[in-house]
Every structure is written in C-alpha cells, then in structure tokens.
Amino acid sequence: MTDVISEPKVIKIPETVTVKKFAEILDMPVSSVIMELMKNKILATINDEIDFETASIIAQDLNFSTEKDLDVVSGEIITLEKLLEICSQEKEKGMKLSSRPPIVTILGHVDHGKTTLLDYIRKASVAQSEIGGITQGISAYQTKKQGKYITFVDTPGHEAFASMRQRGVTLADIAILVVASDDGVKPQTKEVITYLKEKNIPTIVAITKIDKPEAKPARVKQEISEHGLLLEGWGGTIMCVEVSSKSGKGIDTLLENILLLAEVEEFTADTRRNGLGIVLEGNLDPKKGPVAVVLVKTGSFRIGQDIMAGTVLGRIKKMENWKGENVTLAEPSMPVTIIGLSEVPQSNTILQTIEKKREKRMKIDTTSTTKKKIYSQNKDSKRIHIILKADTQGSLEAIEQIMDTYTNEEVSLEYIDAGIGSITESDIRSAQSGEAIIFGFNVIATPVAKRMAETDKVEIKTYRIIYELVDDIKSRLENLLEPEISRTDLGKMKALAIFKTSKKDMIVGGKVIKGKIIKGSSIEVMREDRLIGTGTLLNLQQNKINVNEVKQNFECGVTFEGETKIQVDDILVSFLQEVKKRTLSAKTGK
C-alpha cells in the first residue's frame, strides 16, 4: 500500500509576530516553538517578536507552508508597501468593491509645464470667490468632470515625492507624461518613459506649450514614439493631447481622456473597511495644532475615530477637503486634511484607525518590508558593507542620496540590504553572512536581534540625527583612503668621517653641499646615486654645539638613527615628509 504524503498546511503569518502568537498559529505548545527557535540558534522568550522570515523558516521545518497575513492588526504600524499589497489583494480576491476616482500624477522634464498645467486645472475647479480661501497649500486636490471626480497628486517640490522617479509612482493610478512642444524629449523624459514602460502604468501624453510660435507637436510625437511609447496615430494606443496652460486649450480633452482610461481600468476600493491612507505632508498650524494632509487609499475615515500615523497617535477632531470645507467622511482617492494627531506625522507614513481600548498597551514596532540589494558599481574600490534601516522611505532615500555623493573611485558602500523598520534577526543574519555593519536611523533593534548581534558579534549603530549617521559612515570610508604623503626636500650632506657606529645609530661628520639639513628630518642614504637605506636625523651639531639646522658649505656632525651603515662619501638627503589623512568631499551636479 502506497503511503499518502500530506500537503503542507498553509498558515498566514504577520510581518512580525510574538512567539506566543506564533505558537497559537501553529497550534503547538509555546515551549515546543521556543525549542525549535533554539535549534536555529535564536533565543527568544514567549513575549519576544520574530519577523516573518524567521517564522517562515521554523514553520517550513515543521511542514507548514506560509504566506504573509495582510490583515491589519489593531496597533500594528503598516508600511506603504503593505498598504499597496492590501489594495492589490482587494481587487484580486473579488471583494465587493466600490468605484473610486482615479489618482493622477504628472511627470516630465524640468520646465516642461507640469506645475503650470496642475495650477490651471486646480484653479478651474473652483469658483473665483473660493480661490482666495485656499490657504492650506495642499499637495493633492480634486477636479470634477462629467459629474465624476479626478484626484491629482502634485508631485513637484513635495518632500513626500522627492525621489519618485527612483521609487516609482507608488500612489498614482494614471501617469500624465508632460513634454513641451518647443523642447521635445529630454533626459528626464527618457527616464520617465523607461519607467512607465517597465511598470506598465496607464499613461496619457500631454504635449504642452502649443501656443508658442516655435511649437512643433508633430516632431515631439515622433520623438516619443521613437523612444518606445507608441501613441495613437503613430502605431500605438496611448492617448495624446495637445494643451495650453495659458489659454486652457485641450484641458477638457485631457480630463475626458483621464475618465475614459479610468473607466477601462476600473479603479475600485473597499469603502466599508477602516480607512488606510498615506500622509503626503504634515505641519504645525498655530491655531489648529498638528495637521496631516492625507490621501485615502482604501476604506473610510470618520470624525471621532482613533488614529495612528507611524508612531503618532490621535483622534480625528476635524477633517477638511482640499478646498478647506469641513467634511465628516473621507473615502478612497480623497485628499483630506486631518486635525487631531498628537504630533506632526512624517511624510510617507500610513494613517490608520486603531482601537482606543488597545492604545495604552499597544506595542509600536515597524517592520522591514522594503529590503533591497544595492551594490556598488565600482568593483575595484575598497568597500564598507552596510545594512541600512530607517523609519520612513523618505529618510532611507535621503541617507542613500547623501552617501552617494561621497563615494568615489577608491572607496564605496555596498548595501547588503536597505529597508524600513526595526532591526530584526533577519538583518543580523544578513550582516553576519555579508560581514556588514548595521546602521539604523530612528529605529531600534528588537530584543531578539540584540541578543543575536551580541552572540554573532555584529555591530549595530543607531542614530536619531541623520548627519551623525552620515558622518560615521563617511569617516569609515575616509579611513579606507590611502593617506596623502607630501615630501619637501631640504638639502644634502656628504659624509666625510664616521665617528661612532652602533646597532641602531651612527655619528657621522660631513659637509652640507646643497640647501640645508634640519634636526628631526628624515634621511635617505645614497651611495653612487643609488638609494641604500633610510633613517632619521636625531641630533645635529655645528662646532660641537647643538643646533636645529646647518646650511650649505658648512660642516657638521649628525646622529643618524637607522639600520643602514653609512660610509665615507655617501650622500645624506634631508627631507620632511607629512602624512595627511584624506577626506571625502561631496560631489556636486548630481
């Protein structure tokens, strides 16, 4: 009879889980789970947290199959990446979802009219009497066309999106590629086109500045098509609109095309769940207190709900739409100003609802879900291997960008991993195998990770000031640089007599034949124009009197320290040598 091999049971594990909760998920005694952890050289108590990777290893050893549990636990700080996964799974699982407005971002080369286009759409969306009331400087807003809303995220100049081209348009459903009709495709345009093609992001091309005499929209369309973004009428299906942000020509058509593309793509969200949104920006208003500008991604926010943004807690006291009007409900794709947090939240953190009754005993802990390998491009350079962990994506990118300006052909960083959240045991394992130092900004190591680091002798350095972290890494890079050695030749002396010879020094009499020789200087011993050794001039005498220097044409006696044995007629070259530690200067023009 053939034995039946049972399929592994699939279990869901959160990004971090306590040992006790993990045992419950496995339906095993806590003591057994702790023993399994110990077999893997992980010392953890019942209340310690372990990360998803560690839990998966243990579960698989016990014949379980694992997947990430994307349900939001009250009090859990979720990341942008998890939020996007949640939104993606809502659609994939065929849940009963509601239609939502498309979120649109505008990308393109500098000075091609992105901000002017956004400003025209924004001002056209409100009555003239209302324009003066817009004081928030909000970084996202909505316009209405054919009775339907469109949300625009104003990416230029906002900290939350400073590195959008590197990270990707994480929030937008539709990208508008702006190309000036009088300038054509430029380097940044090419970068955006490459990104849009790689990520397959729904795109509309807007050719701007068509009211200029030198405008050549046909030429621009050809250039865009030559770079692989195929437009309607040029062998493709991507919509293209010619617009003027001065006269407003083509703006209505652009908005209609956005709605048409949104209808095809069917953007939806679950309005019934608790709200989840991303903080675009935060500020401290002298009258309102801490203010957060939030873009709702899924679910709904209501007045009176207890909320959390990163590690900042609060309760929604007031909400305003982008026009400054009070609202009681904020639904998906809606940009909203929220008042009621205890502190100003950081950009890129996730705003979420929490249960008030759990607030006091809630354990704040972010997790690493954005790990990535980034290697130095210069294979011949001396390297420092690091793992970089930060509290937010913005912090992570800021550190990487600053450090990138300090690397050169001689020394560079190799990022074994970079991610957001606490330093976990997975980071310790990566650091040990990659011989890396772990640097953390505004994050801490979990208790399990700390113990592992002590056992495995992994160095962890954490900072709360970004430039202190940068200075530490920079100093370590500078220590790898070959020192700068500068030499100043002083003069030459010809040996005329040997008065004393010992193992480590000699007393030699001679005459300065060039320049001068100085007490304490370095000495090269030349014999028949050949270097035979080096040493130091310990003492110098002229007429049996100790002096600091003797000039050309004068005789003197020197005490030479060194292993070289000087002979009559040898030439002693006196020189000074300074060894300077080299420093790294930030590269400009990046």
VEXDREN-2710 file (C-alpha; in Angstrom, 1 decimal):
% VEXDREN-2710
k/r/px/py/pz
1/MET/0.0/0.0/0.0
2/THR/1.4/3.4/-1.0
3/ASP/1.9/6.0/1.7
4/VAL/0.0/9.2/1.1
5/ILE/2.1/12.3/1.6
6/SER/0.0/15.0/3.0
7/GLU/0.3/18.5/1.5
8/PRO/1.8/21.1/3.9
9/LYS/-0.9/23.1/5.7
10/VAL/-0.9/26.8/4.6
11/ILE/-0.7/29.3/7.5
12/LYS/-0.8/33.0/7.5
13/ILE/1.9/34.9/9.4
14/PRO/2.0/38.6/10.1
15/GLU/5.1/40.6/9.2
16/THR/6.1/40.4/12.9
17/VAL/4.6/38.0/15.5
18/THR/5.2/37.2/19.1
19/VAL/6.4/33.7/20.0
20/LYS/3.2/33.2/21.9
21/LYS/1.0/34.2/18.9
22/PHE/3.2/32.1/16.6
23/ALA/2.6/29.1/18.7
24/GLU/-1.1/29.7/18.5
25/ILE/-1.0/29.9/14.7
26/LEU/1.0/26.6/14.6
27/ASP/-1.3/25.1/17.2
28/MET/1.7/24.0/19.2
29/PRO/2.9/24.5/22.8
30/VAL/5.0/27.6/23.3
31/SER/7.8/25.5/24.8
32/SER/8.0/23.5/21.6
33/VAL/8.2/26.6/19.4
34/ILE/10.9/28.0/21.7
35/MET/12.9/24.8/21.3
36/GLU/12.5/25.0/17.5
37/LEU/13.9/28.5/17.6
38/MET/16.8/27.4/19.8
39/LYS/17.6/24.7/17.2
40/ASN/18.1/27.6/14.8
41/LYS/20.3/29.5/17.3
42/ILE/17.6/32.0/18.1
43/LEU/17.0/32.8/21.7
44/ALA/13.5/34.2/22.2
45/THR/11.1/34.4/25.1
46/ILE/7.3/34.0/24.9
47/ASN/6.7/37.7/24.5
48/ASP/9.5/38.4/22.1
49/GLU/8.6/39.2/18.5
50/ILE/10.2/37.5/15.5
51/ASP/9.9/38.6/11.9
52/PHE/8.1/36.8/9.0
53/GLU/11.3/35.3/7.5
54/THR/12.3/33.7/10.8
55/ALA/8.8/32.4/11.5
56/SER/8.6/31.0/7.9
57/ILE/11.8/29.1/8.4
58/ILE/10.5/27.5/11.6
59/ALA/7.1/26.8/10.1
60/GLN/8.6/25.1/7.0
61/ASP/10.8/22.9/9.2
62/LEU/7.5/21.8/10.8
63/ASN/5.9/21.0/7.4
64/PHE/3.8/24.2/7.1
65/SER/3.5/26.4/4.0
66/THR/3.5/30.1/4.8
67/GLU/2.1/33.3/3.4
68/LYS/2.0/36.8/4.7
69/ASP/-1.1/37.8/6.6
70/LEU/-2.0/41.2/5.2
71/ASP/-4.9/41.8/7.7
72/VAL/-4.3/44.9/9.7
73/VAL/-3.9/44.2/13.4
74/SER/-5.0/47.0/15.7
75/GLY/-1.9/48.8/16.8
76/GLU/0.3/47.4/14.0
77/ILE/2.2/50.0/12.1
78/ILE/1.9/49.1/8.5
79/THR/4.2/50.3/5.7
80/LEU/3.4/51.8/2.3
81/GLU/4.3/48.5/0.7
82/LYS/1.9/46.6/2.8
83/LEU/-0.8/49.2/2.1
84/LEU/-0.3/48.7/-1.7
85/GLU/-0.4/44.9/-1.2
86/ILE/-3.7/45.3/0.7
87/CYS/-5.2/47.4/-2.1
88/SER/-4.0/44.9/-4.7
89/GLN/-5.4/41.9/-2.9
90/GLU/-8.8/43.6/-2.5
91/LYS/-9.2/43.5/-6.3
92/GLU/-7.7/40.1/-6.8
93/LYS/-9.9/38.4/-4.2
94/GLY/-13.0/39.7/-6.0
95/MET/-14.3/41.5/-2.9
96/LYS/-17.4/43.7/-3.2
97/LEU/-15.7/47.0/-4.0
98/SER/-16.9/50.5/-4.9
99/SER/-15.7/52.6/-7.8
100/ARG/-13.3/55.3/-6.8
101/PRO/-11.8/58.4/-8.5
102/PRO/-8.6/57.8/-10.4
103/ILE/-5.4/59.2/-8.8
104/VAL/-3.3/61.0/-11.3
105/THR/0.3/62.3/-11.2
106/ILE/2.1/64.4/-13.7
107/LEU/5.7/63.6/-14.7
108/GLY/8.2/65.0/-17.2
109/HIS/11.3/67.1/-17.7
110/VAL/12.1/70.3/-15.7
111/ASP/10.4/73.4/-17.1
112/HIS/8.1/71.5/-19.4
113/GLY/5.0/72.9/-17.8
114/LYS/4.0/70.3/-15.2
115/THR/3.2/72.8/-12.4
116/THR/1.5/75.3/-14.7
117/LEU/-0.8/72.6/-16.0
118/LEU/-1.7/71.5/-12.5
119/ASP/-2.3/75.1/-11.5
120/TYR/-4.7/75.7/-14.4
121/ILE/-6.7/72.5/-13.6
122/ARG/-6.8/73.4/-9.9
123/LYS/-8.0/77.0/-10.4
124/ALA/-10.6/75.9/-13.0
125/SER/-12.0/73.6/-10.4
126/VAL/-13.3/76.2/-8.0
127/ALA/-15.3/79.4/-8.3
128/GLN/-13.3/82.6/-8.3
129/SER/-14.7/83.5/-4.9
130/GLU/-13.3/80.3/-3.4
131/ILE/-9.8/80.7/-4.8
132/GLY/-8.8/83.2/-2.1
133/GLY/-9.9/80.8/0.6
134/ILE/-7.4/78.1/-0.4
135/THR/-4.7/78.6/2.2
136/GLN/-3.5/75.1/3.1
137/GLY/-1.1/74.7/0.2
138/ILE/-2.4/71.1/0.0
139/SER/-0.3/68.8/-2.2
140/ALA/-3.3/66.9/-3.6
141/TYR/-6.7/68.1/-4.9
142/GLN/-9.7/67.0/-6.9
143/THR/-11.4/68.3/-10.0
144/LYS/-14.8/67.4/-11.4
145/LYS/-15.6/66.5/-15.0
146/GLN/-18.8/65.0/-16.3
147/GLY/-20.0/64.6/-12.8
148/LYS/-17.0/62.5/-11.8
149/TYR/-14.0/63.3/-9.6
150/ILE/-10.4/63.1/-10.6
151/THR/-7.6/63.3/-7.9
152/PHE/-4.3/64.9/-8.8
153/VAL/-1.2/64.4/-6.7
154/ASP/1.0/67.5/-7.0
155/THR/4.4/65.8/-7.0
156/PRO/6.8/68.6/-8.0
157/GLY/8.6/70.1/-5.0
158/HIS/6.9/68.0/-2.3
159/GLU/9.2/66.1/0.1
160/ALA/7.0/63.0/0.0
161/PHE/7.7/62.5/-3.7
162/ALA/11.3/63.9/-3.9
163/SER/12.6/60.6/-5.3
164/MET/9.6/59.4/-7.2
165/ARG/11.5/58.5/-10.3
166/GLN/13.7/56.1/-8.4
167/ARG/10.9/54.6/-6.2
168/GLY/8.1/54.6/-8.8
169/VAL/4.8/56.3/-8.9
170/THR/3.5/54.3/-5.9
171/LEU/0.3/56.2/-5.3
172/ALA/-0.9/57.1/-8.8
173/ASP/-3.3/55.0/-11.0
174/ILE/-2.6/57.1/-14.1
175/ALA/0.5/59.0/-15.2
176/ILE/0.4/62.1/-17.4
177/LEU/3.7/62.4/-19.3
178/VAL/4.3/66.1/-20.0
179/VAL/6.5/67.0/-22.9
180/ALA/7.0/70.7/-24.1
181/SER/6.2/71.1/-27.8
182/ASP/9.1/73.6/-28.2
183/ASP/11.7/71.4/-26.5
184/GLY/10.9/67.7/-27.2
185/VAL/12.2/64.6/-25.4
186/LYS/14.9/65.4/-22.8
187/PRO/17.0/63.2/-20.5
188/GLN/14.4/63.2/-17.7
189/THR/11.6/62.5/-20.2
190/LYS/13.6/59.4/-21.3
191/GLU/13.9/58.2/-17.7
192/VAL/10.2/58.6/-17.2
193/ILE/9.3/56.8/-20.5
194/THR/11.6/53.9/-19.5
195/TYR/9.9/53.7/-16.1
196/LEU/6.4/53.8/-17.4
197/LYS/7.1/51.0/-19.9
198/GLU/8.8/48.8/-17.3
199/LYS/5.9/49.2/-14.8
200/ASN/3.2/49.2/-17.4
201/ILE/1.5/52.2/-15.8
202/PRO/-1.6/53.6/-17.7
203/THR/-0.3/56.7/-19.4
204/ILE/-1.6/59.7/-21.3
205/VAL/0.8/62.1/-23.0
206/ALA/0.2/65.8/-22.7
207/ILE/2.2/68.0/-25.2
208/THR/2.3/71.4/-23.6
209/LYS/3.1/75.0/-24.7
210/ILE/1.4/74.5/-28.1
211/ASP/0.6/78.3/-28.2
212/LYS/4.3/79.1/-28.6
213/PRO/5.5/80.1/-32.2
214/GLU/8.3/77.6/-32.1
215/ALA/5.9/74.7/-31.1
216/LYS/6.4/71.5/-33.1
217/PRO/3.9/68.9/-31.7
218/ALA/4.3/66.5/-34.6
219/ARG/8.1/66.3/-34.1
220/VAL/7.5/65.7/-30.4
221/LYS/5.1/62.8/-31.1
222/GLN/7.6/61.3/-33.4
223/GLU/10.4/61.5/-30.8
224/ILE/8.1/60.0/-28.1
225/SER/7.3/57.1/-30.5
226/GLU/11.0/56.6/-31.3
227/HIS/11.6/56.0/-27.6
228/GLY/9.0/53.2/-27.5
229/LEU/5.9/54.9/-26.1
230/LEU/3.6/54.3/-29.1
231/LEU/0.9/57.0/-29.5
232/GLU/-2.4/56.8/-31.2
233/GLY/-1.8/57.6/-34.9
234/TRP/1.8/56.5/-34.5
235/GLY/1.3/52.8/-34.3
236/GLY/0.1/52.5/-30.7
237/THR/-2.9/53.1/-28.4
238/ILE/-1.6/55.6/-25.9
239/MET/-3.7/58.8/-25.9
240/CYS/-2.0/62.1/-26.7
241/VAL/-3.4/65.6/-26.1
242/GLU/-2.0/68.9/-27.1
243/VAL/-2.6/71.5/-24.4
244/SER/-2.0/75.1/-23.5
245/SER/-1.9/76.0/-19.8
246/LYS/-2.3/79.7/-20.7
247/SER/-5.5/79.5/-22.9
248/GLY/-6.8/76.3/-21.5
249/LYS/-6.9/74.7/-24.9
250/GLY/-7.0/70.9/-24.7
251/ILE/-7.5/70.7/-20.9
252/ASP/-11.1/69.5/-21.2
253/THR/-10.0/66.8/-23.7
254/LEU/-7.2/65.7/-21.3
255/LEU/-9.7/65.4/-18.4
256/GLU/-12.1/63.4/-20.6
257/ASN/-9.3/61.1/-21.6
258/ILE/-8.4/60.5/-17.9
259/LEU/-12.0/59.5/-17.2
260/LEU/-12.1/57.3/-20.3
261/LEU/-8.9/55.5/-19.2
262/ALA/-10.2/55.2/-15.6
263/GLU/-13.4/53.5/-17.0
264/VAL/-11.3/51.0/-18.8
265/GLU/-9.0/50.3/-15.8
266/GLU/-11.9/50.2/-13.3
267/PHE/-10.3/51.6/-10.2
268/THR/-12.0/50.3/-7.0
269/ALA/-11.6/50.1/-3.2
270/ASP/-13.4/48.8/-0.2
271/THR/-15.2/51.7/1.4
272/ARG/-16.6/49.6/4.2
273/ARG/-13.3/48.9/5.9
274/ASN/-11.5/51.2/8.3
275/GLY/-9.5/53.9/6.5
276/LEU/-6.0/53.5/5.3
277/GLY/-4.2/56.4/3.7
278/ILE/-0.7/57.9/3.2
279/VAL/0.5/61.1/4.8
280/LEU/1.6/63.4/2.0
281/GLU/2.8/66.2/4.3
282/GLY/2.4/67.4/7.9
283/ASN/2.8/70.8/9.6
284/LEU/2.1/72.5/12.8
285/ASP/-0.6/75.1/12.5
286/PRO/-0.5/77.8/15.2
287/LYS/-4.4/77.6/15.5
288/LYS/-5.2/74.0/14.6
289/GLY/-2.1/72.3/16.0
290/PRO/-0.6/69.2/14.2
291/VAL/-2.1/68.9/10.7
292/ALA/-1.7/66.0/8.3
293/VAL/-2.6/66.0/4.6
294/VAL/-3.7/62.5/3.8
295/LEU/-4.6/60.7/0.6
296/VAL/-7.1/57.9/1.4
297/LYS/-6.2/54.7/-0.5
298/THR/-8.9/52.4/0.8
299/GLY/-11.6/52.3/3.5
300/SER/-13.1/55.4/5.0
301/PHE/-12.2/57.8/7.8
302/ARG/-14.8/59.4/10.0
303/ILE/-14.9/62.1/12.7
304/GLY/-14.2/60.7/16.1
305/GLN/-12.1/57.7/15.1
306/ASP/-8.9/56.9/16.9
307/ILE/-6.0/57.0/14.5
308/MET/-2.3/56.4/14.2
309/ALA/0.3/57.7/11.7
310/GLY/3.6/55.9/12.2
311/THR/4.1/56.2/16.0
312/VAL/1.9/59.3/16.3
313/LEU/-1.5/58.7/17.9
314/GLY/-4.6/60.8/18.0
315/ARG/-8.3/61.1/17.3
316/ILE/-9.9/62.7/14.3
317/LYS/-11.4/66.0/15.6
318/LYS/-11.9/67.7/12.2
319/MET/-11.5/66.9/8.5
320/GLU/-11.3/69.4/5.6
321/ASN/-11.3/68.7/1.9
322/TRP/-8.8/70.3/-0.4
323/LYS/-10.9/73.4/-0.6
324/GLY/-10.9/73.9/3.1
325/GLU/-14.5/72.7/3.5
326/ASN/-15.4/70.7/6.6
327/VAL/-16.3/67.0/5.9
328/THR/-17.4/64.2/8.1
329/LEU/-16.4/61.3/5.8
330/ALA/-13.2/60.7/3.8
331/GLU/-13.4/57.9/1.2
332/PRO/-10.9/56.3/-1.2
333/SER/-8.9/58.6/-3.5
334/MET/-9.9/61.7/-1.5
335/PRO/-7.2/64.1/-0.3
336/VAL/-8.1/65.4/3.1
337/THR/-6.6/67.5/5.9
338/ILE/-6.9/65.7/9.3
339/ILE/-6.7/67.5/12.6
340/GLY/-6.3/65.6/15.9
341/LEU/-3.0/63.9/15.9
342/SER/-0.8/64.5/19.0
343/GLU/2.3/65.4/16.9
344/VAL/3.1/66.3/13.3
345/PRO/3.4/63.0/11.4
346/GLN/6.2/62.2/9.0
347/SER/5.6/62.2/5.2
348/ASN/5.1/58.7/3.7
349/THR/3.8/57.2/7.0
350/ILE/0.4/55.4/6.8
351/LEU/-2.6/56.8/8.6
352/GLN/-4.8/54.1/10.0
353/THR/-7.6/53.7/12.6
354/ILE/-6.9/51.9/15.9
355/GLU/-8.9/50.6/18.8
356/LYS/-8.9/53.1/21.7
357/LYS/-9.0/50.3/24.3
358/ARG/-5.7/48.9/23.0
359/GLU/-3.9/52.2/22.7
360/LYS/-2.3/52.2/26.1
361/ARG/-0.9/48.7/25.8
362/MET/-0.1/48.8/22.1
363/LYS/3.4/48.0/21.2
364/ILE/4.8/50.2/18.5
365/ASP/7.0/48.4/16.0
366/THR/7.7/48.9/12.4
367/THR/8.8/46.1/10.2
368/SER/11.2/45.7/7.3
369/THR/9.3/45.1/4.0
370/THR/11.3/47.1/1.6
371/LYS/14.6/45.2/1.7
372/LYS/16.6/45.5/-1.5
373/LYS/20.1/44.8/-2.6
374/ILE/22.1/47.7/-3.9
375/TYR/25.7/47.1/-4.9
376/SER/28.5/49.5/-5.6
377/GLN/29.1/49.9/-9.3
378/ASN/32.8/50.2/-8.9
379/LYS/34.1/46.7/-8.4
380/ASP/37.7/47.8/-7.9
381/SER/37.1/50.1/-5.0
382/LYS/37.6/49.4/-1.3
383/ARG/34.2/48.9/0.3
384/ILE/32.3/49.0/3.5
385/HIS/29.4/46.6/3.6
386/ILE/26.4/48.0/5.4
387/ILE/22.7/47.3/6.1
388/LEU/20.7/50.4/6.4
389/LYS/17.4/50.6/8.2
390/ALA/15.3/53.8/8.6
391/ASP/11.9/54.9/9.9
392/THR/10.5/56.1/6.6
393/GLN/11.1/55.7/2.9
394/GLY/12.0/59.4/2.8
395/SER/14.7/59.0/5.5
396/LEU/16.1/56.0/3.7
397/GLU/16.3/57.8/0.4
398/ALA/17.8/60.9/1.9
399/ILE/20.6/58.9/3.5
400/GLU/21.3/56.9/0.4
401/GLN/21.4/60.1/-1.7
402/ILE/23.7/61.9/0.7
403/MET/26.1/59.0/0.9
404/ASP/26.1/58.6/-2.9
405/THR/27.7/62.0/-3.2
406/TYR/30.7/60.8/-1.0
407/THR/31.7/57.6/-2.8
408/ASN/34.5/57.8/-5.4
409/GLU/36.7/55.5/-7.5
410/GLU/38.7/54.4/-4.5
411/VAL/36.1/53.8/-1.8
412/SER/32.4/53.0/-1.9
413/LEU/29.5/51.5/0.1
414/GLU/27.9/48.1/-0.6
415/TYR/24.4/48.0/0.6
416/ILE/23.7/44.4/1.5
417/ASP/20.2/45.4/2.5
418/ALA/18.2/48.6/2.9
419/GLY/14.8/48.8/4.3
420/ILE/12.2/50.4/6.6
421/GLY/11.5/49.4/10.1
422/SER/13.1/47.9/13.2
423/ILE/16.4/46.0/13.0
424/THR/15.4/42.3/13.2
425/GLU/17.0/38.9/13.4
426/SER/16.9/38.7/9.6
427/ASP/19.1/41.7/9.4
428/ILE/21.6/40.2/11.9
429/ARG/21.8/37.0/9.7
430/SER/22.3/39.2/6.6
431/ALA/25.0/41.2/8.3
432/GLN/26.8/38.1/9.6
433/SER/26.9/36.5/6.2
434/GLY/27.8/39.7/4.4
435/GLU/30.3/40.9/7.0
436/ALA/28.3/44.1/7.3
437/ILE/27.7/46.8/9.8
438/ILE/24.0/47.7/10.6
439/PHE/23.1/51.4/10.6
440/GLY/19.7/52.4/11.9
441/PHE/18.1/55.8/11.7
442/ASN/15.2/56.5/14.1
443/VAL/14.8/52.7/14.6
444/ILE/15.8/50.2/17.2
445/ALA/16.8/46.6/17.3
446/THR/14.3/44.1/18.6
447/PRO/15.3/42.2/21.8
448/VAL/15.9/39.0/19.8
449/ALA/18.0/40.8/17.3
450/LYS/20.1/42.5/20.0
451/ARG/20.9/39.1/21.6
452/MET/21.7/37.6/18.2
453/ALA/24.0/40.6/17.4
454/GLU/25.9/40.1/20.7
455/THR/26.3/36.4/20.1
456/ASP/27.3/36.7/16.5
457/LYS/29.4/39.9/17.1
458/VAL/27.5/42.0/14.6
459/GLU/28.0/45.8/15.0
460/ILE/24.8/47.8/15.3
461/LYS/24.9/51.6/15.2
462/THR/21.7/53.7/15.6
463/TYR/21.2/57.4/15.3
464/ARG/18.4/60.0/15.7
465/ILE/20.2/62.7/13.7
466/ILE/20.7/62.0/10.1
467/TYR/24.0/63.8/9.7
468/GLU/25.5/62.0/12.7
469/LEU/24.8/58.7/10.9
470/VAL/26.2/60.1/7.6
471/ASP/29.4/61.4/9.3
472/ASP/30.0/58.0/10.9
473/ILE/29.8/56.2/7.6
474/LYS/31.8/58.9/5.9
475/SER/34.6/58.6/8.5
476/ARG/34.8/54.9/8.0
477/LEU/35.1/55.4/4.2
478/GLU/37.8/58.0/4.8
479/ASN/39.8/55.5/6.9
480/LEU/40.0/53.3/3.8
481/LEU/41.6/56.0/1.7
482/GLU/45.3/55.8/1.1
483/PRO/46.9/58.7/3.1
484/GLU/48.3/61.7/1.2
485/ILE/52.0/61.9/1.6
486/SER/53.8/65.2/0.9
487/ARG/57.6/65.4/0.7
488/THR/59.8/68.5/1.0
489/ASP/63.4/68.0/0.1
490/LEU/65.7/70.3/2.3
491/GLY/69.3/69.6/1.3
492/LYS/72.2/67.2/1.0
493/MET/75.3/66.4/3.2
494/LYS/78.4/64.5/2.1
495/ALA/79.8/62.1/4.7
496/LEU/83.4/62.8/5.4
497/ALA/84.1/60.9/8.6
498/ILE/82.5/58.1/10.7
499/PHE/82.9/58.7/14.5
500/LYS/80.7/56.1/16.0
501/THR/78.8/53.0/14.8
502/SER/76.3/51.0/16.8
503/LYS/73.5/48.7/16.0
504/LYS/70.8/51.3/15.7
505/ASP/72.6/54.6/15.2
506/MET/75.8/56.3/14.0
507/ILE/77.6/59.6/14.5
508/VAL/78.8/61.0/11.2
509/GLY/80.7/64.1/10.3
510/GLY/80.3/65.8/6.9
511/LYS/79.6/68.9/4.9
512/VAL/76.3/70.4/3.6
513/ILE/76.7/70.5/-0.2
514/LYS/73.2/71.7/-1.1
515/GLY/70.4/73.6/0.7
516/LYS/70.3/72.8/4.4
517/ILE/69.7/69.9/6.8
518/ILE/67.4/70.0/9.7
519/LYS/67.3/68.2/13.0
520/GLY/64.5/65.7/13.2
521/SER/64.2/65.4/9.4
522/SER/64.0/62.1/7.5
523/ILE/67.2/60.9/5.8
524/GLU/67.8/59.0/2.6
525/VAL/71.3/57.4/2.3
526/MET/72.6/57.5/-1.3
527/ARG/75.7/55.6/-2.5
528/GLU/76.8/56.2/-6.1
529/ASP/73.4/57.6/-7.0
530/ARG/71.7/54.5/-5.5
531/LEU/69.3/54.5/-2.5
532/ILE/70.6/52.1/0.1
533/GLY/68.5/52.9/3.1
534/THR/66.6/55.5/5.2
535/GLY/66.6/56.8/8.7
536/THR/66.1/59.8/10.9
537/LEU/68.4/62.7/11.9
538/LEU/68.2/62.6/15.7
539/ASN/70.7/65.3/16.6
540/LEU/72.7/68.0/14.8
541/GLN/75.9/69.8/15.9
542/GLN/77.9/72.6/14.4
543/ASN/81.2/73.4/16.1
544/LYS/80.2/70.9/18.8
545/ILE/77.1/73.0/19.6
546/ASN/73.6/71.5/19.2
547/VAL/71.7/73.3/16.5
548/ASN/68.4/72.9/14.7
549/GLU/69.8/73.4/11.1
550/VAL/73.0/73.7/9.2
551/LYS/73.2/75.5/5.8
552/GLN/75.1/74.9/2.6
553/ASN/79.0/74.9/2.7
554/PHE/79.2/74.4/6.5
555/GLU/80.5/71.3/8.2
556/CYS/78.5/69.5/10.9
557/GLY/78.1/66.3/12.9
558/VAL/74.9/64.3/12.8
559/THR/73.4/61.5/14.8
560/PHE/71.7/59.1/12.4
561/GLU/69.1/56.6/13.6
562/GLY/68.6/53.7/11.3
563/GLU/69.9/50.2/10.4
564/THR/71.8/51.4/7.3
565/LYS/75.6/51.6/7.7
566/ILE/76.9/54.9/6.3
567/GLN/80.3/55.0/4.6
568/VAL/82.5/57.9/3.8
569/ASP/81.4/59.7/0.6
570/ASP/77.8/58.6/1.0
571/ILE/75.3/61.4/0.4
572/LEU/72.7/62.0/3.1
573/VAL/69.5/63.6/1.7
574/SER/67.5/65.6/4.3
575/PHE/63.7/65.9/3.7
576/LEU/60.4/66.3/5.6
577/GLN/57.5/64.0/5.0
578/GLU/54.0/64.7/6.1
579/VAL/51.3/62.1/6.1
580/LYS/47.8/63.6/5.8
581/LYS/44.5/61.8/6.3
582/ARG/42.4/62.3/3.2
583/THR/38.8/63.4/3.4
584/LEU/35.8/62.9/1.1
585/SER/34.1/65.9/-0.4
586/ALA/30.5/65.7/-1.6
587/LYS/30.2/65.5/-5.3
588/THR/28.1/68.3/-6.9
589/GLY/26.0/68.3/-10.0
590/LYS/24.0/65.2/-9.2
END
